[in-house]
Amino acid sequence: MVATAGTGGDYPRLQAVVLLVITGLVFWATHVYAQLAGERIVGQAWSWREIRRIGAHEWSIVEAATLPAAAVALSAVFDMSVNTGLWIALGIAVAQQVMWACLGAARAGASRGLVIAEGFVNLALGLIIVAAKVVLKH
């Protein structure tokens, strides 16, 4: 979302922050639903306990939107343009992507080489998004 956010509208900074938060919440809800649908036994109703458990487990998706949103919001405090705030937010998002990939691999017991490979793959994916933003001059 950060890569495609524009700087138009009456309140572009506020619009970007709200869009980041809403996008995080929608992705979270989608992941919760997908997990519930994937795990349920046909014909068995979902319990509130299971919904809360999965919702809590997937909450990191919302948390991942927090730092980029804060970067956009705080860019005003440091007298930066909205565009600069969006670039900083994108850098934070890519850094988070790499960090979580490496931590996930390490936590799963991957070798050091595989953890490093996970980091590089996720960095490459993040840089594709950065390159698309540059090429599209967005």
The first five atom37 places (N, CA, C, CB, O) and aatype in JSON, in Angstrom:
{
  "aatype": [12, 19, 0, 16, 0, 7, 16, 7, 7, 3, 18, 14, 1, 10, 5, 0, 19, 19, 10, 10, 19, 9, 16, 7, 10, 19, 13, 17, 0, 16, 8, 19, 18, 0, 5, 10, 0, 7, 6, 1, 9, 19, 7, 5, 0, 17, 15, 17, 1, 6, 9, 1, 1, 9, 7, 0, 8, 6, 17, 15, 9, 19, 6, 0, 0, 16, 10, 14, 0, 0, 0, 19, 0, 10, 15, 0, 19, 13, 3, 12, 15, 19, 2, 16, 7, 10, 17, 9, 0, 10, 7, 9, 0, 19, 0, 5, 5, 19, 12, 17, 0, 4, 10, 7, 0, 0, 1, 0, 7, 0, 15, 1, 7, 10, 19, 9, 0, 6, 7, 13, 19, 2, 10, 0, 10, 7, 10, 9, 9, 19, 0, 0, 11, 19, 19, 10, 11, 8],
  "atom_mask": [
    [1, 1, 1, 1, 1],
    [1, 1, 1, 1, 1],
    [1, 1, 1, 1, 1],
    [1, 1, 1, 1, 1],
    [1, 1, 1, 1, 1],
    [1, 1, 1, 0, 1],
    [1, 1, 1, 1, 1],
    [1, 1, 1, 0, 1],
    [1, 1, 1, 0, 1],
    [1, 1, 1, 1, 1],
    [1, 1, 1, 1, 1],
    [1, 1, 1, 1, 1],
    [1, 1, 1, 1, 1],
    [1, 1, 1, 1, 1],
    [1, 1, 1, 1, 1],
    [1, 1, 1, 1, 1],
    [1, 1, 1, 1, 1],
    [1, 1, 1, 1, 1],
    [1, 1, 1, 1, 1],
    [1, 1, 1, 1, 1],
    [1, 1, 1, 1, 1],
    [1, 1, 1, 1, 1],
    [1, 1, 1, 1, 1],
    [1, 1, 1, 0, 1],
    [1, 1, 1, 1, 1],
    [1, 1, 1, 1, 1],
    [1, 1, 1, 1, 1],
    [1, 1, 1, 1, 1],
    [1, 1, 1, 1, 1],
    [1, 1, 1, 1, 1],
    [1, 1, 1, 1, 1],
    [1, 1, 1, 1, 1],
    [1, 1, 1, 1, 1],
    [1, 1, 1, 1, 1],
    [1, 1, 1, 1, 1],
    [1, 1, 1, 1, 1],
    [1, 1, 1, 1, 1],
    [1, 1, 1, 0, 1],
    [1, 1, 1, 1, 1],
    [1, 1, 1, 1, 1],
    [1, 1, 1, 1, 1],
    [1, 1, 1, 1, 1],
    [1, 1, 1, 0, 1],
    [1, 1, 1, 1, 1],
    [1, 1, 1, 1, 1],
    [1, 1, 1, 1, 1],
    [1, 1, 1, 1, 1],
    [1, 1, 1, 1, 1],
    [1, 1, 1, 1, 1],
    [1, 1, 1, 1, 1],
    [1, 1, 1, 1, 1],
    [1, 1, 1, 1, 1],
    [1, 1, 1, 1, 1],
    [1, 1, 1, 1, 1],
    [1, 1, 1, 0, 1],
    [1, 1, 1, 1, 1],
    [1, 1, 1, 1, 1],
    [1, 1, 1, 1, 1],
    [1, 1, 1, 1, 1],
    [1, 1, 1, 1, 1],
    [1, 1, 1, 1, 1],
    [1, 1, 1, 1, 1],
    [1, 1, 1, 1, 1],
    [1, 1, 1, 1, 1],
    [1, 1, 1, 1, 1],
    [1, 1, 1, 1, 1],
    [1, 1, 1, 1, 1],
    [1, 1, 1, 1, 1],
    [1, 1, 1, 1, 1],
    [1, 1, 1, 1, 1],
    [1, 1, 1, 1, 1],
    [1, 1, 1, 1, 1],
    [1, 1, 1, 1, 1],
    [1, 1, 1, 1, 1],
    [1, 1, 1, 1, 1],
    [1, 1, 1, 1, 1],
    [1, 1, 1, 1, 1],
    [1, 1, 1, 1, 1],
    [1, 1, 1, 1, 1],
    [1, 1, 1, 1, 1],
    [1, 1, 1, 1, 1],
    [1, 1, 1, 1, 1],
    [1, 1, 1, 1, 1],
    [1, 1, 1, 1, 1],
    [1, 1, 1, 0, 1],
    [1, 1, 1, 1, 1],
    [1, 1, 1, 1, 1],
    [1, 1, 1, 1, 1],
    [1, 1, 1, 1, 1],
    [1, 1, 1, 1, 1],
    [1, 1, 1, 0, 1],
    [1, 1, 1, 1, 1],
    [1, 1, 1, 1, 1],
    [1, 1, 1, 1, 1],
    [1, 1, 1, 1, 1],
    [1, 1, 1, 1, 1],
    [1, 1, 1, 1, 1],
    [1, 1, 1, 1, 1],
    [1, 1, 1, 1, 1],
    [1, 1, 1, 1, 1],
    [1, 1, 1, 1, 1],
    [1, 1, 1, 1, 1],
    [1, 1, 1, 1, 1],
    [1, 1, 1, 0, 1],
    [1, 1, 1, 1, 1],
    [1, 1, 1, 1, 1],
    [1, 1, 1, 1, 1],
    [1, 1, 1, 1, 1],
    [1, 1, 1, 0, 1],
    [1, 1, 1, 1, 1],
    [1, 1, 1, 1, 1],
    [1, 1, 1, 1, 1],
    [1, 1, 1, 0, 1],
    [1, 1, 1, 1, 1],
    [1, 1, 1, 1, 1],
    [1, 1, 1, 1, 1],
    [1, 1, 1, 1, 1],
    [1, 1, 1, 1, 1],
    [1, 1, 1, 0, 1],
    [1, 1, 1, 1, 1],
    [1, 1, 1, 1, 1],
    [1, 1, 1, 1, 1],
    [1, 1, 1, 1, 1],
    [1, 1, 1, 1, 1],
    [1, 1, 1, 1, 1],
    [1, 1, 1, 0, 1],
    [1, 1, 1, 1, 1],
    [1, 1, 1, 1, 1],
    [1, 1, 1, 1, 1],
    [1, 1, 1, 1, 1],
    [1, 1, 1, 1, 1],
    [1, 1, 1, 1, 1],
    [1, 1, 1, 1, 1],
    [1, 1, 1, 1, 1],
    [1, 1, 1, 1, 1],
    [1, 1, 1, 1, 1],
    [1, 1, 1, 1, 1],
    [1, 1, 1, 1, 1]
  ],
  "atom_positions": [
    [[0.83, -1.18, 0.0], [0.0, 0.0, 0.0], [0.87, 1.24, 0.0], [-0.94, 0.0, 1.2], [0.56, 2.22, -0.68]],
    [[1.96, 1.22, 0.76], [2.83, 2.39, 0.84], [3.4, 2.74, -0.53], [3.97, 2.13, 1.84], [3.54, 3.91, -0.87]],
    [[3.71, 1.73, -1.31], [4.31, 1.98, -2.63], [3.36, 2.67, -3.57], [4.78, 0.68, -3.24], [3.8, 3.39, -4.46]],
    [[2.07, 2.47, -3.42], [1.11, 3.04, -4.36], [0.37, 4.26, -3.82], [0.12, 2.01, -4.74], [-0.4, 4.87, -4.56]],
    [[0.6, 4.61, -2.57], [-0.09, 5.77, -2.0], [0.34, 7.04, -2.71], [0.19, 5.89, -0.48], [1.52, 7.24, -3.0]],
    [[-0.61, 7.87, -2.99], [-0.32, 9.13, -3.66], [-0.24, 10.27, -2.66], [0.0, 0.0, 0.0], [-0.38, 10.06, -1.45]],
    [[-0.02, 11.44, -3.17], [0.06, 12.62, -2.3], [-1.04, 13.61, -2.63], [1.44, 13.3, -2.43], [-0.92, 14.79, -2.33]],
    [[-2.11, 13.13, -3.26], [-3.22, 14.0, -3.63], [-4.25, 14.08, -2.52], [0.0, 0.0, 0.0], [-4.09, 13.48, -1.46]],
    [[-5.3, 14.84, -2.78], [-6.37, 14.99, -1.81], [-6.14, 16.17, -0.89], [0.0, 0.0, 0.0], [-5.08, 16.79, -0.9]],
    [[-7.15, 16.46, -0.09], [-7.06, 17.59, 0.83], [-6.14, 17.33, 2.01], [-8.44, 17.94, 1.35], [-5.47, 18.25, 2.49]],
    [[-6.09, 16.09, 2.48], [-5.28, 15.72, 3.64], [-4.46, 14.48, 3.3], [-6.16, 15.48, 4.9], [-4.74, 13.41, 3.84]],
    [[-3.47, 14.59, 2.43], [-2.78, 13.4, 1.94], [-2.07, 12.61, 3.03], [-1.77, 13.8, 0.89], [-2.03, 11.38, 2.97]],
    [[-1.51, 13.29, 4.02], [-0.8, 12.57, 5.09], [-1.8, 11.77, 5.92], [-0.02, 13.56, 5.99], [-1.57, 10.59, 6.19]],
    [[-2.88, 12.39, 6.31], [-3.91, 11.71, 7.09], [-4.52, 10.58, 6.28], [-5.0, 12.7, 7.54], [-4.78, 9.49, 6.81]],
    [[-4.76, 10.82, 5.0], [-5.32, 9.78, 4.15], [-4.38, 8.58, 4.06], [-5.6, 10.33, 2.74], [-4.84, 7.43, 4.1]],
    [[-3.09, 8.82, 3.95], [-2.12, 7.73, 3.88], [-2.09, 6.94, 5.18], [-0.72, 8.27, 3.55], [-2.05, 5.71, 5.16]],
    [[-2.1, 7.64, 6.31], [-2.08, 6.96, 7.62], [-3.33, 6.1, 7.79], [-1.98, 7.99, 8.78], [-3.24, 4.94, 8.18]],
    [[-4.49, 6.68, 7.49], [-5.75, 5.94, 7.62], [-5.75, 4.73, 6.68], [-6.97, 6.86, 7.33], [-6.18, 3.64, 7.06]],
    [[-5.28, 4.92, 5.45], [-5.23, 3.83, 4.49], [-4.3, 2.72, 4.97], [-4.78, 4.34, 3.12], [-4.62, 1.54, 4.82]],
    [[-3.17, 3.08, 5.54], [-2.25, 2.07, 6.09], [-2.91, 1.26, 7.21], [-0.98, 2.73, 6.62], [-2.82, 0.03, 7.23]],
    [[-3.57, 1.95, 8.12], [-4.21, 1.27, 9.25], [-5.35, 0.37, 8.76], [-4.73, 2.3, 10.29], [-5.47, -0.78, 9.18]],
    [[-6.19, 0.91, 7.87], [-7.3, 0.12, 7.36], [-6.8, -1.09, 6.58], [-8.21, 0.97, 6.47], [-7.34, -2.19, 6.71]],
    [[-5.77, -0.89, 5.76], [-5.2, -2.01, 5.01], [-4.68, -3.09, 5.94], [-4.07, -1.52, 4.09], [-4.91, -4.27, 5.7]],
    [[-4.0, -2.69, 7.01], [-3.52, -3.66, 8.0], [-4.66, -4.43, 8.63], [0.0, 0.0, 0.0], [-4.58, -5.65, 8.81]],
    [[-5.74, -3.73, 8.98], [-6.89, -4.38, 9.6], [-7.59, -5.33, 8.62], [-7.89, -3.33, 10.11], [-8.01, -6.43, 9.01]],
    [[-7.72, -4.92, 7.37], [-8.37, -5.79, 6.38], [-7.53, -7.03, 6.1], [-8.63, -5.01, 5.07], [-8.07, -8.13, 6.02]],
    [[-6.22, -6.87, 5.96], [-5.35, -8.03, 5.76], [-5.41, -8.96, 6.96], [-3.9, -7.59, 5.5], [-5.42, -10.18, 6.81]],
    [[-5.46, -8.4, 8.17], [-5.58, -9.2, 9.39], [-6.89, -10.0, 9.36], [-5.54, -8.29, 10.66], [-6.88, -11.22, 9.57]],
    [[-7.99, -9.32, 9.09], [-9.3, -10.01, 9.06], [-9.31, -11.1, 8.0], [-10.43, -9.0, 8.8], [-9.88, -12.18, 8.21]],
    [[-8.69, -10.83, 6.85], [-8.63, -11.82, 5.78], [-7.82, -13.04, 6.2], [-8.02, -11.2, 4.52], [-8.21, -14.18, 5.93]],
    [[-6.7, -12.81, 6.87], [-5.89, -13.92, 7.35], [-6.62, -14.73, 8.41], [-4.56, -13.41, 7.91], [-6.56, -15.96, 8.41]],
    [[-7.31, -14.05, 9.31], [-8.08, -14.75, 10.35], [-9.14, -15.63, 9.69], [-8.74, -13.73, 11.33], [-9.28, -16.8, 10.03]],
    [[-9.87, -15.04, 8.76], [-10.92, -15.8, 8.07], [-10.33, -17.0, 7.33], [-11.69, -14.89, 7.1], [-10.86, -18.1, 7.41]],
    [[-9.25, -16.78, 6.6], [-8.64, -17.87, 5.83], [-8.17, -18.99, 6.76], [-7.45, -17.35, 5.0], [-8.33, -20.17, 6.44]],
    [[-7.6, -18.62, 7.88], [-7.14, -19.62, 8.84], [-8.31, -20.41, 9.41], [-6.34, -18.96, 9.98], [-8.26, -21.64, 9.51]],
    [[-9.37, -19.71, 9.78], [-10.56, -20.38, 10.3], [-11.16, -21.31, 9.26], [-11.59, -19.34, 10.75], [-11.5, -22.45, 9.57]],
    [[-11.31, -20.81, 8.05], [-11.9, -21.62, 6.98], [-11.03, -22.84, 6.67], [-12.1, -20.79, 5.72], [-11.55, -23.92, 6.4]],
    [[-9.72, -22.66, 6.71], [-8.81, -23.76, 6.4], [-8.74, -24.82, 7.48], [0.0, 0.0, 0.0], [-8.46, -25.98, 7.18]],
    [[-9.0, -24.45, 8.72], [-8.86, -25.4, 9.83], [-10.16, -26.05, 10.26], [-8.26, -24.7, 11.0], [-10.14, -27.08, 10.93]],
    [[-11.28, -25.49, 9.88], [-12.53, -26.03, 10.42], [-12.87, -27.37, 9.81], [-13.68, -25.06, 10.19], [-12.56, -27.67, 8.66]],
    [[-13.51, -28.14, 10.61], [-14.01, -29.43, 10.16], [-15.37, -29.16, 9.53], [-14.1, -30.48, 11.34], [-16.18, -28.42, 10.1]],
    [[-15.62, -29.72, 8.4], [-16.87, -29.47, 7.69], [-18.05, -29.72, 8.62], [-16.98, -30.36, 6.42], [-18.17, -30.78, 9.24]],
    [[-18.93, -28.71, 8.7], [-20.12, -28.83, 9.52], [-19.95, -28.4, 10.96], [0.0, 0.0, 0.0], [-20.94, -28.31, 11.7]],
    [[-18.75, -28.14, 11.38], [-18.52, -27.72, 12.76], [-18.46, -26.19, 12.83], [-17.2, -28.34, 13.32], [-17.73, -25.56, 12.08]],
    [[-19.25, -25.62, 13.73], [-19.28, -24.16, 13.87], [-18.0, -23.66, 14.53], [-20.51, -23.71, 14.68], [-17.38, -24.37, 15.32]],
    [[-17.62, -22.43, 14.21], [-16.47, -21.81, 14.84], [-16.84, -21.38, 16.26], [-15.96, -20.61, 14.02], [-17.97, -20.98, 16.52]],
    [[-15.89, -21.47, 17.15], [-16.13, -21.0, 18.52], [-15.47, -19.63, 18.67], [-15.57, -22.01, 19.58], [-14.51, -19.31, 17.98]],
    [[-16.0, -18.82, 19.58], [-15.4, -17.52, 19.85], [-13.98, -17.69, 20.37], [-16.25, -16.73, 20.88], [-13.12, -16.85, 20.11]],
    [[-13.74, -18.76, 21.08], [-12.39, -19.02, 21.61], [-11.4, -19.21, 20.46], [-12.39, -20.28, 22.53], [-10.3, -18.67, 20.49]],
    [[-11.81, -19.98, 19.45], [-10.94, -20.23, 18.29], [-10.74, -18.95, 17.49], [-11.54, -21.33, 17.4], [-9.63, -18.67, 17.03]],
    [[-11.8, -18.18, 17.31], [-11.68, -16.91, 16.58], [-10.72, -15.97, 17.29], [-13.07, -16.24, 16.43], [-9.88, -15.34, 16.65]],
    [[-10.84, -15.86, 18.62], [-9.94, -14.99, 19.39], [-8.5, -15.5, 19.32], [-10.39, -14.91, 20.87], [-7.57, -14.7, 19.2]],
    [[-8.32, -16.81, 19.4], [-6.96, -17.39, 19.35], [-6.29, -17.06, 18.02], [-7.02, -18.92, 19.55], [-5.14, -16.61, 17.99]],
    [[-6.99, -17.29, 16.93], [-6.42, -17.02, 15.61], [-6.25, -15.51, 15.4], [-7.31, -17.62, 14.5], [-5.25, -15.07, 14.84]],
    [[-7.23, -14.73, 15.86], [-7.12, -13.27, 15.75], [-5.88, -12.75, 16.47], [0.0, 0.0, 0.0], [-5.18, -11.88, 15.95]],
    [[-5.62, -13.28, 17.66], [-4.43, -12.86, 18.41], [-3.16, -13.32, 17.7], [-4.47, -13.43, 19.85], [-2.17, -12.59, 17.65]],
    [[-3.18, -14.53, 17.16], [-2.01, -15.07, 16.47], [-1.66, -14.24, 15.24], [-2.25, -16.53, 16.07], [-0.48, -14.05, 14.94]],
    [[-2.66, -13.74, 14.52], [-2.45, -12.98, 13.29], [-2.31, -11.48, 13.53], [-3.59, -13.23, 12.35], [-2.1, -10.74, 12.57]],
    [[-2.4, -11.01, 14.78], [-2.39, -9.58, 15.09], [-1.12, -8.89, 14.63], [-2.57, -9.38, 16.57], [-1.11, -7.67, 14.44]],
    [[-0.05, -9.63, 14.45], [1.21, -9.02, 14.0], [1.04, -8.33, 12.64], [2.32, -10.08, 13.92], [1.82, -7.44, 12.31]],
    [[0.05, -8.73, 11.86], [-0.21, -8.07, 10.58], [-0.61, -6.62, 10.81], [-1.32, -8.82, 9.78], [-0.15, -5.72, 10.1]],
    [[-1.46, -6.39, 11.8], [-1.86, -5.02, 12.15], [-0.66, -4.28, 12.72], [-3.03, -5.02, 13.17], [-0.43, -3.11, 12.4]],
    [[0.1, -4.95, 13.57], [1.28, -4.31, 14.15], [2.28, -3.9, 13.07], [1.95, -5.26, 15.15], [2.96, -2.87, 13.21]],
    [[2.38, -4.68, 12.01], [3.32, -4.36, 10.92], [2.94, -3.07, 10.22], [3.38, -5.49, 9.91], [3.8, -2.4, 9.64]],
    [[1.66, -2.7, 10.24], [1.22, -1.45, 9.61], [1.48, -0.25, 10.51], [-0.26, -1.53, 9.26], [1.45, 0.89, 10.04]],
    [[1.73, -0.48, 11.78], [1.85, 0.6, 12.76], [3.08, 1.48, 12.52], [1.91, 0.03, 14.16], [2.96, 2.71, 12.49]],
    [[4.24, 0.89, 12.34], [5.46, 1.69, 12.16], [5.43, 2.5, 10.86], [6.69, 0.78, 12.16], [5.77, 3.68, 10.88]],
    [[5.04, 1.91, 9.72], [4.94, 2.75, 8.52], [3.93, 3.87, 8.69], [4.56, 1.89, 7.33], [4.18, 4.99, 8.24]],
    [[2.79, 3.61, 9.32], [1.79, 4.66, 9.54], [2.36, 5.75, 10.44], [0.5, 4.07, 10.17], [2.14, 6.93, 10.2]],
    [[3.08, 5.34, 11.47], [3.7, 6.32, 12.37], [4.73, 7.16, 11.63], [4.35, 5.61, 13.58], [4.86, 8.36, 11.88]],
    [[5.48, 6.53, 10.72], [6.48, 7.27, 9.95], [5.82, 8.36, 9.1], [7.29, 6.32, 9.05], [6.32, 9.49, 9.03]],
    [[4.72, 8.02, 8.48], [4.01, 9.01, 7.66], [3.48, 10.13, 8.55], [2.85, 8.35, 6.87], [3.61, 11.31, 8.22]],
    [[2.87, 9.75, 9.67], [2.31, 10.76, 10.58], [3.42, 11.66, 11.15], [1.55, 10.07, 11.74], [3.26, 12.88, 11.19]],
    [[4.52, 11.06, 11.57], [5.6, 11.84, 12.19], [6.41, 12.65, 11.19], [6.52, 10.91, 12.94], [7.16, 13.55, 11.58]],
    [[6.28, 12.34, 9.91], [7.02, 13.13, 8.92], [6.6, 14.6, 8.97], [6.79, 12.57, 7.5], [7.39, 15.47, 8.63]],
    [[5.38, 14.87, 9.4], [4.92, 16.26, 9.55], [5.66, 16.96, 10.68], [3.39, 16.31, 9.81], [6.01, 18.14, 10.58]],
    [[5.91, 16.22, 11.76], [6.62, 16.79, 12.91], [8.02, 17.23, 12.52], [6.69, 15.76, 14.06], [8.53, 18.23, 13.04]],
    [[8.64, 16.49, 11.6], [10.0, 16.8, 11.17], [10.01, 17.63, 9.89], [10.79, 15.52, 10.96], [11.03, 17.72, 9.2]],
    [[8.87, 18.24, 9.57], [8.73, 19.14, 8.42], [9.15, 18.49, 7.11], [9.54, 20.4, 8.65], [9.79, 19.12, 6.27]],
    [[8.8, 17.21, 6.96], [9.09, 16.49, 5.72], [7.84, 16.5, 4.84], [9.55, 15.03, 6.01], [6.72, 16.66, 5.34]],
    [[8.02, 16.32, 3.56], [6.87, 16.21, 2.67], [6.19, 14.87, 2.9], [7.31, 16.35, 1.17], [6.76, 13.94, 3.47]],
    [[4.95, 14.79, 2.43], [4.22, 13.53, 2.52], [4.97, 12.45, 1.73], [2.77, 13.68, 2.0], [5.07, 11.31, 2.18]],
    [[5.47, 12.82, 0.58], [6.2, 11.87, -0.26], [7.42, 11.3, 0.47], [6.64, 12.54, -1.56], [7.7, 10.11, 0.39]],
    [[8.15, 12.16, 1.18], [9.31, 11.69, 1.95], [8.85, 10.74, 3.05], [10.09, 12.89, 2.57], [9.47, 9.7, 3.28]],
    [[7.76, 11.09, 3.73], [7.21, 10.2, 4.76], [6.82, 8.85, 4.19], [0.0, 0.0, 0.0], [7.02, 7.82, 4.84]],
    [[6.25, 8.85, 2.98], [5.87, 7.58, 2.35], [7.11, 6.75, 1.99], [5.04, 7.85, 1.08], [7.09, 5.53, 2.12]],
    [[8.17, 7.41, 1.53], [9.41, 6.68, 1.24], [10.01, 6.07, 2.5], [10.44, 7.61, 0.57], [10.48, 4.94, 2.5]],
    [[9.99, 6.83, 3.58], [10.5, 6.3, 4.85], [9.63, 5.12, 5.3], [10.52, 7.41, 5.95], [10.15, 4.1, 5.75]],
    [[8.32, 5.27, 5.16], [7.41, 4.19, 5.53], [7.68, 2.94, 4.7], [5.95, 4.63, 5.35], [7.66, 1.83, 5.23]],
    [[7.95, 3.12, 3.41], [8.25, 1.98, 2.55], [9.55, 1.31, 2.99], [8.36, 2.43, 1.08], [9.64, 0.08, 3.03]],
    [[10.56, 2.11, 3.32], [11.82, 1.54, 3.83], [11.6, 0.75, 5.12], [0.0, 0.0, 0.0], [12.18, -0.32, 5.29]],
    [[10.78, 1.27, 6.0], [10.46, 0.56, 7.24], [9.73, -0.74, 6.94], [9.6, 1.45, 8.17], [10.03, -1.78, 7.54]],
    [[8.78, -0.7, 6.0], [8.02, -1.9, 5.66], [8.93, -2.99, 5.09], [6.92, -1.56, 4.65], [8.8, -4.16, 5.44]],
    [[9.85, -2.61, 4.22], [10.78, -3.59, 3.65], [11.7, -4.13, 4.74], [11.62, -2.95, 2.51], [11.96, -5.34, 4.78]],
    [[12.2, -3.27, 5.6], [13.07, -3.73, 6.7], [12.32, -4.7, 7.62], [13.58, -2.52, 7.53], [12.87, -5.71, 8.04]],
    [[11.06, -4.39, 7.91], [10.26, -5.31, 8.73], [10.08, -6.65, 8.03], [8.87, -4.69, 9.04], [10.16, -7.7, 8.67]],
    [[9.83, -6.61, 6.73], [9.64, -7.84, 5.96], [10.88, -8.73, 6.06], [9.34, -7.52, 4.48], [10.78, -9.93, 6.3]],
    [[12.05, -8.13, 5.9], [13.3, -8.89, 5.97], [13.51, -9.42, 7.39], [14.51, -7.99, 5.54], [13.86, -10.59, 7.58]],
    [[13.29, -8.56, 8.38], [13.49, -8.96, 9.77], [12.59, -10.12, 10.16], [13.25, -7.78, 10.71], [13.05, -11.11, 10.74]],
    [[11.29, -10.02, 9.84], [10.35, -11.08, 10.23], [10.65, -12.38, 9.49], [8.92, -10.64, 9.97], [10.47, -13.46, 10.05]],
    [[11.09, -12.29, 8.24], [11.44, -13.5, 7.5], [12.63, -14.19, 8.16], [11.78, -13.16, 6.03], [12.62, -15.41, 8.33]],
    [[13.63, -13.42, 8.53], [14.81, -14.0, 9.18], [14.46, -14.58, 10.56], [15.92, -12.94, 9.32], [14.9, -15.67, 10.91]],
    [[13.67, -13.83, 11.32], [13.28, -14.33, 12.64], [12.43, -15.58, 12.53], [12.53, -13.25, 13.41], [12.58, -16.51, 13.32]],
    [[11.52, -15.6, 11.56], [10.68, -16.79, 11.37], [11.5, -18.0, 10.99], [0.0, 0.0, 0.0], [11.27, -19.1, 11.49]],
    [[12.46, -17.81, 10.1], [13.32, -18.92, 9.7], [14.16, -19.41, 10.86], [14.22, -18.51, 8.53], [14.3, -20.61, 11.08]],
    [[14.73, -18.47, 11.61], [15.55, -18.85, 12.77], [14.71, -19.58, 13.82], [16.21, -17.61, 13.39], [15.15, -20.57, 14.41]],
    [[13.51, -19.07, 14.05], [12.63, -19.69, 15.05], [12.2, -21.1, 14.61], [11.39, -18.82, 15.28], [11.95, -21.96, 15.46]],
    [[12.12, -21.33, 13.31], [11.75, -22.64, 12.79], [12.93, -23.61, 12.8], [11.2, -22.51, 11.37], [12.79, -24.78, 12.44]],
    [[14.11, -23.12, 13.22], [15.28, -23.99, 13.31], [16.11, -24.06, 12.04], [0.0, 0.0, 0.0], [16.91, -24.98, 11.88]],
    [[15.92, -23.12, 11.14], [16.68, -23.12, 9.89], [18.17, -22.88, 10.17], [16.14, -22.04, 8.92], [18.54, -22.26, 11.17]],
    [[18.99, -23.37, 9.27], [20.43, -23.14, 9.39], [20.71, -21.66, 9.16], [21.22, -24.02, 8.38], [19.88, -20.92, 8.64]],
    [[21.91, -21.23, 9.57], [22.3, -19.83, 9.37], [22.23, -19.44, 7.9], [23.72, -19.6, 9.92], [21.79, -18.35, 7.56]],
    [[22.67, -20.34, 7.03], [22.63, -20.07, 5.6], [21.22, -19.87, 5.08], [0.0, 0.0, 0.0], [20.97, -19.01, 4.25]],
    [[20.29, -20.69, 5.58], [18.91, -20.56, 5.15], [18.28, -19.27, 5.7], [18.1, -21.78, 5.61], [17.47, -18.64, 5.02]],
    [[18.64, -18.9, 6.92], [18.14, -17.63, 7.48], [18.61, -16.47, 6.61], [18.62, -17.44, 8.95], [17.84, -15.56, 6.31]],
    [[19.88, -16.5, 6.22], [20.43, -15.44, 5.37], [19.73, -15.45, 4.0], [21.96, -15.62, 5.2], [19.41, -14.4, 3.45]],
    [[19.5, -16.64, 3.46], [18.8, -16.75, 2.17], [17.39, -16.18, 2.28], [18.74, -18.23, 1.7], [16.94, -15.47, 1.38]],
    [[16.69, -16.48, 3.36], [15.34, -15.92, 3.58], [15.4, -14.4, 3.59], [14.74, -16.44, 4.92], [14.56, -13.72, 3.0]],
    [[16.41, -13.87, 4.26], [16.58, -12.42, 4.32], [16.79, -11.83, 2.94], [0.0, 0.0, 0.0], [16.17, -10.82, 2.59]],
    [[17.65, -12.44, 2.14], [17.93, -11.93, 0.8], [16.73, -12.05, -0.13], [19.11, -12.67, 0.2], [16.47, -11.14, -0.92]],
    [[15.99, -13.15, -0.04], [14.8, -13.32, -0.87], [13.78, -12.23, -0.53], [14.17, -14.73, -0.68], [13.21, -11.61, -1.43]],
    [[13.55, -12.01, 0.75], [12.58, -10.99, 1.15], [13.06, -9.59, 0.85], [12.27, -11.12, 2.63], [12.25, -8.72, 0.54]],
    [[14.36, -9.35, 0.93], [14.9, -8.06, 0.52], [14.68, -7.85, -0.98], [16.42, -7.97, 0.87], [14.29, -6.77, -1.41]],
    [[14.93, -8.89, -1.76], [14.72, -8.78, -3.21], [13.25, -8.49, -3.52], [15.16, -10.08, -3.92], [12.95, -7.66, -4.38]],
    [[12.34, -9.17, -2.83], [10.91, -8.92, -3.05], [10.55, -7.48, -2.68], [10.06, -9.9, -2.24], [9.8, -6.81, -3.4]],
    [[11.08, -7.02, -1.57], [10.83, -5.64, -1.16], [11.4, -4.64, -2.15], [0.0, 0.0, 0.0], [10.78, -3.61, -2.44]],
    [[12.59, -4.94, -2.68], [13.22, -4.03, -3.64], [12.48, -4.01, -4.98], [14.67, -4.42, -3.86], [12.56, -3.02, -5.71]],
    [[11.77, -5.09, -5.31], [10.93, -5.08, -6.51], [9.83, -4.04, -6.34], [10.32, -6.49, -6.77], [9.5, -3.31, -7.28]],
    [[9.26, -3.98, -5.15], [8.22, -2.98, -4.87], [8.81, -1.57, -4.95], [7.57, -3.23, -3.48], [8.2, -0.67, -5.51]],
    [[10.0, -1.38, -4.38], [10.67, -0.08, -4.44], [10.94, 0.3, -5.89], [11.99, -0.11, -3.63], [10.7, 1.44, -6.3]],
    [[11.43, -0.67, -6.68], [11.71, -0.4, -8.09], [10.44, -0.03, -8.84], [12.37, -1.61, -8.74], [10.45, 0.88, -9.67]],
    [[9.35, -0.71, -8.56], [8.07, -0.39, -9.22], [7.65, 1.04, -8.87], [6.97, -1.39, -8.79], [7.15, 1.77, -9.73]],
    [[7.85, 1.44, -7.63], [7.5, 2.82, -7.22], [8.35, 3.82, -7.98], [7.68, 3.0, -5.69], [7.85, 4.87, -8.4]],
    [[9.63, 3.53, -8.15], [10.54, 4.42, -8.87], [10.15, 4.49, -10.35], [12.0, 3.95, -8.72], [10.04, 5.58, -10.92]],
    [[9.95, 3.32, -10.97], [9.63, 3.28, -12.4], [8.31, 3.97, -12.68], [9.59, 1.83, -12.9], [8.17, 4.67, -13.68]],
    [[7.34, 3.77, -11.8], [6.02, 4.39, -12.01], [5.96, 5.83, -11.52], [4.94, 3.57, -11.3], [4.95, 6.51, -11.65]],
    [[7.09, 6.28, -10.95], [7.18, 7.66, -10.42], [6.01, 7.98, -9.51], [7.23, 8.67, -11.58], [5.36, 9.02, -9.63]],
    [[5.77, 7.07, -8.61], [4.62, 7.21, -7.71], [5.06, 7.68, -6.34], [3.86, 5.88, -7.59], [4.23, 7.86, -5.45]]
  ]
}
